[in-house]
Structure formats: C-alpha cells, structure tokens
Amino acid sequence: MQREQQRDIERNRQELGEHYETLSWIGTQQAREAEEERCRLLDGLAARGVGSTAKGAKLFARALSPGCSTCVAGNWSCLFVNNICNGRCFYCPTPQVSEDEPSTNALTFREAADYADYLEFFGFQGASVSGGEPLLTFDRTLAFLRAARERCGEAVHLWMYTNGLLLTADKLRLLKEAGLAEIRFDISADRYSLDKVALAVGVIDSVTVEIPAIPEDFELLREKMRELDRLGAGFLNLHQLRCTPHNRKNLVGRPYTYLHGPKVTVLESELCALRLLDCALAEGLGLAVNYCSFIYKHRYQGAAARRR
C-alpha cells in the first residue's frame, strides 16, 4: 500500500510540476479527522438505507438513473462530439477550445453511421453525447443521436450532457425526435438556474442534473435538491472535484484540501457530497441522488473500457 501511495504522489508531482507545492496537501492529523468524519457520514448513510454499488465506490439514495445503471454494468460508450464549450466553469479539468471530430476511446468518427456501427458491434446498451457542449454543434449532435437510434433501436439508452445555456423548446423537441431518452444538466454553469431543467421535464423521459459537489455551495445545493424534487426532475448526480494542470489556477485560491491518488482530488468535495446524500434521505426527498466518486470513474469506467 505504501509503495502504491508513493507512486501516486510521484505521478501527481510530475503532473503538476512546479505548481505541486502551491496546493494544500492533507496532513497526518487532518487525515485522521477527515477519516473520522467520513466514517461517521458513511455509518449514518448506512443507517438511513443508502444504496451502494461498485464495491462502495458509488452511493445512491432511491435509485440510479438509466444511464448510470448502464455505466455500472460496463455497457456504455461516451462520445465526445466536440471539444468546445460556452461555459466558463472554474473546475473544468481540460481546455475546451477546438471543434474536434467526434471521438471515443481514441477512435475518431467523422460519419454518424460509423459510430452507430461501433455501438452495434460492441453490443452497447447505452451511449452518451458529451463535449465540450453538444448544443454548440447541434446538427452534428442530432445526426449522431439519430444514427444510433435508427441502427440500435430501443436496445441502446441515449443521453446527453449539457450546460443548457443554448437549449430551447424547439431543440428539446428535435432531441426527443432524434431518440434522446435522458438529458443531464450541469446547472452550476448557469448559476444553478433550474429554468432549462423545468423546460425538459415532461419532454425528455429522464431529466438529470449532474454537477460537482462544490463545498462552499453546500447550503445552496441543499435548497436546489428540494427545488428539483418539487419540479419533478428524476435524478441528481454529484461528483468529486479534482485538480488538474488546467484548473489548478482556479482552485488554488479556494479553501480546499488536496488528496493524493491516481489523480488529485478535493477532500471537502467528497464530504459535501456525502452530506447532501444524507440530507436527501433524512428529508425523504423523492429525488434520486447519487455520489459518483473519482475512484468509481477511475476503476470501474476504466475497467469497462479495457475489457472492450
């Protein structure tokens, strides 16, 4: 274990280079206190009946969205339809500055029909369209959704990630007609506005909000969970903030504590997500909430890709 930890530290040091020392790394006493709080939260969640999958790397209240269930099963393809974005989220881990060809798993697909062949060949049960921001190349996004639905039928669950800034009722209708079954909003890109979420409820079968658990926004996120529940949105996915060479300059001024691992993650982000899960269960919300930890993404999504 110590060797593995040392390897992680060295990789993190190499990735961040000269900026490594600018981060507030967790110390021994702080690690003990954080582990005590984490265990207390996990014990409380277990007592409230929290769900768990992927050997505890993904915790959830109520249920997982159809897309998340497909991901856990390892039968999911994520298509990066472009590499441009109109959001300016401080936590974005990579630059989003060029309109690249659609790609996934180091494969490029210039034609939508070729991607549909790929889905059929591997027998995928789910496929998502991500970016960047898919609405910036709307015609391309529609073409890939249509091709997947026409080739694979209802055997493939199709969903899309978006910040929603460019979404309209007409675009929602076209997305629905193209076969979109689930839409996931990053509402933190739009100051946590739920206007576009409300627009999608009743149009797209599954309406999900997927955001990082930003520690300083805990109280606001708690209220947004209640609002989402009242709106009739189905799911809230929370994930863990991580630090990369690209977003480091935006994170370093915030009161975060950084953890070594396969990638650098934020301690307070995980604790925030666990507290929000606890609130959802304690308040009896109908909204399904799940915490997608970085370890889940690293181990289980990566393992599925390696199997293919």
Protein Blocks (a to p, Z undefined) as FASTA:
>chain_A
ZZmmmmmmmmmmmmnmmmlmmpccddfklmmmmmmmmmmmmmmmmmnopaceehhpacce
hiacfklmmmmnopaccddfbfcdfbdcfklmbdcfbccdddeehiacfbfklmmmmmmm
nopabdcddedjfklmmmlmmmmmmmmmmmnmmmbccddddehlmgcfklmmmmmmnopa
bdcddfklngopaklmmmmgokambacddddddfklmmmmmmmmmmmmmnopabdcdddd
dddfklmmmmmmpccdddddfbdcdfklmmmmmmmmmmmmmnopabdcddddfklmmmmm
mmmmmmZZ
